[in-house]
Amino acid sequence: MFRSRPVAVIRKGDFKLHLYLEEWLLDGGKARLHNNKAIELYNIRTDKGEHTDLSHSHVAQRNELLNELLQWMNNTGAPLPTRITTSNKPVAGNVAGEN
C-alpha cells in the first residue's frame, strides 16, 4: 500500500518551503521549531533537485516563508491535522501545532 506524506508548500523568490503536516504536529509545531523535522527549505535556483535542506542554515528565509504559509492556512481555514485521534481524523486546533 502506498501512502504519501501530507505537505503544504510555499515558494517565494529562489526559496521553496515544505511543511509536512503530520510531522508538524508530532514534532511540536512552532514551539519546537529549533529541532522540528517537519520543515524543509530549498534554494530552487541553485538546487533544482531539492537535495540540500537549508531550514537550519537560512533561518530568516525559513521563518518568513513559514509565517506566510501558516497565516495563509489560518486565513483560508485550510485543513491541518492538529491532534491525534483514534479515528485519525483532524480535529479542531490551530496551525501553530498547539491544541
C-alpha angles and dihedrals in degrees: 000000000000120000126179126205115253107241140174118208135196128184127197123169110316094343131088123186125200118200111193103209102207093045089048088062096040096045094051104263122239093340090068099035094135092070102018112130093195094090129072125178125194136183098224093190093062099023107041092167093053095233101140116064109211098181094114099037098044099044096158093056091043093051094045094052094040092052091048092049094047090047091051091048090050094046094048098039091238110185114255130173103246105165135021113244133177089249092050090229120136115255132194116295137112136279093248087075092247122124 
